[in-house]
Amino acid sequence: MKVIEIARKHRLDPDDFEKWLKNSGIQVKFGFTGTTIDDSLNPDDLAEKFRRNLAEENERRAQALESREKEIEAAKQAARDEELAAARAANEKRQAIASMLITSGFNFDGYTIAKYSGYISGDSAISMDRPTHGWLGGVNKDVGGDLLAGLSQIRRKALEELKEAAYALGCNAVIGVDFDYLTLDPETATNSGGTLYLPFLFAVTANGNAVIIEKK
């Protein structure tokens, strides 16, 4: 009996049916008129077995697809949870640093120092172009104002670095805070034997001791 006739009778895909027959170990014969099976085999039983196999295969594929979709959704949820946790941690850090107490002294009114965690520091620097002279001989920029603004900026950044260092140690306050300043007037020789004056460099280091304080 021809395979294609069985497939037509039971409305099966001929190619899939023939492939299933081969994979099932059922002997098929190839001829000029098409692929045939032994007449002793029951074509209705073969068609029913093929349908069951096809249904089972579709069920396995559906389960695999569902499992894969669950894995993808679980991975997405894990990424969302991780992002939320990172956002919460960053927010907690911002709040902790914003509320961190610092002093040039060595105690805070109403608090006791529960733990000393060691000496810490924070650094910042800024470069500033040298003032130039106009054609009438005057300086064409506010040197003093620029310097004060620059120093104020790097002091704030140095304090931010100091608080970051204290937070990294699990502390909530810094005592004994002071500043060290460094001014560099860099210059270098030119190819012609002259001197090239580079921009000024101003640096500041904020120093202190990281501590954990508790309200009395």
N, C-alpha and C positions, 0 to 999 in steps of 0.2 A: 504494500500500500504506500502510495506516495505521501511524503511528509507534508507537502504543500496542500494536498487535498484534506488531510486531517486538520491542518491549521485553518483552512477556509471554512470547513464545516463547524468548527468550534470557535471561530472568530478569534484566532490567535495570530500573533505576529510570526510569520513563517521563519524568519531568520533567528529570532529568539528561541522559538520552539526547537528548531534544528540544533542550535547550540546547546540547549538544555539536554537534548537526547544524547549528544556526544559526551557532555560532561557527566551524564548519569551512567555512562558505560553501556548504553543500549546500542547494539550493533545497527549501523545504518549502511546502506549501500548506495554508491554513487553511480548513476548511469546517464545515458544521453537524454533520457526523459525526465531526469530529476532525481532527487534523493528519496529512497524508499526504506521501509522497515519490514521486518519479517511478518508475514501474514498471520503467524501464530500469536502475535501480540495484540492485545485489545486496545484499539486506538482511543476509545472513550476513557479507559482507565489512564492511559498516558496523558490525555488532555487534562483530566482532573488532577493528576499528580503535578503536572506543569503549573496549573492554576494555583494549587496550594503552595508549591515552591515559590512561585512569583509573589504570592501574597506574603509569605514569610520573609522573602527578601526585601519587599517593600517595607514591611514592619521593622526589620533590622535597620534599614536605611533611615526610616523615620526616627527610630530611637537614637541612632547615631547622630542624626542632625539635631535632635532635641538636646542630646547630651552636649554636643558642641556649642549650641546656642547658650546653654546654661553655663558652660565654662567661660564663654565670651562675656556673658552678663556678669558672672562672678568676678572676672578680671576687671571689667569696667567699674563694678561696685567697689572693688578693692582699691582701684586707682582713685575713685572719688573719695573714699574714706581716707586714703593717704593724703590727698590734697586738702581735705577738711582738717585733718590732724595737723598738717604743716601750717595751715592758715591759723588754726587755734594757737599753735605753739608760737608762731610769729607775733600774734596779737598779745599773747601772755608776756612774751619777751618785751614788746614795746611798752606795755603797761608797767612791767616791773622796772624797766630802765627809766621810764618817765617818773615813777614814784620813788626812785632811789635817792636816798639822802646823801649829801656830801658836805664835808666841812673841813676847814683848815685846822680846826681844833681836834680834840681827841675824845669827844663824847657828844652826846645829844641829850638835851633836856627831855626828861620823861622816858628815856630808853636806857637799857643796859646792854652792854656788849656781851653777846653769848659766845662768840667765836671770832678769833683772829685768823684770817686765811693768808696773810702774807702781803708783801710789797708788790704793787702793780704800777703800771705806767701806761700812758697813752700819748701818741705822737701825731704831729701834723706839721706841714710845712707849706710855704708858698713862695713863689718867685715873683719878683717885681722888677719891671723894666727901670733902667736908670733914667732919671729926668734929663730932658734935652733942653737946650737953650734956644730961645727964639732969636730972630734977626735983630731985635732991639736989646738983646742981652738978658732978658728975663727968662725964668724957668716956665715952661709951658704946661705944667701940671701941678696939682696940689699934692706935694710930696708928703707932707705931714698927715693930711686927711687920708690919703691912700694907705699910708703905713698903719695908721690906727685901725682903719677898716680891715686891712689884711690881718693884723695881729688879733683883732677881735674874732675874725672868722676862724683862724687856726686854733685859737684857745677853745672855742666851742667844739671844734672837731676833736681836739685832744681830750676834752672832757667826755665827749661821746665815746671815744676809744677807751678811756679809763672806766667808764660805766660798763662797757661791753666786757672788759677784762674782769670786772667784779662779778658781773652776771655769770660769766663762764665758770667762776669758782663757786657759784651758788650763793653769793652774798647779796645783801640788800642795802649796803651803805659803804661809804668810803670815808676814812678819817685821815687827818694830817695831810690834806691836799695842798700841794704847792706847784709852782711852775718853774721850769728851767728854760732859758731862752738861748738861742744860738743864731748868730748873724754871720753870714759868709759873704765875702766880697770877691767873687771869683774873677780871675783874669787869665789870659793865655797869650802866648807869643804868636805873632803873625809870621807869615813867610817872609815878609819884608823886614823883619826885625823889630817891628813895633809891638804895641800891646793892645790886645782886644779885651775890653771890659765887658764881662758877661752880666746878665741880670742878677740883682741881689737875691739872696736866698735867706729867708727867715724861717726858723723852725722853733717849735715849742714842744716841751714834754710836760705832761701833767703827771705828777707822782702822788702816791697815796698808799694807804693800807686798806685792803678789802676786809670787811667785817660783816658779821651777822648781828643785827640788833633786834631786841625785843622790847615791847612796851613794858614799863614797870607795872 
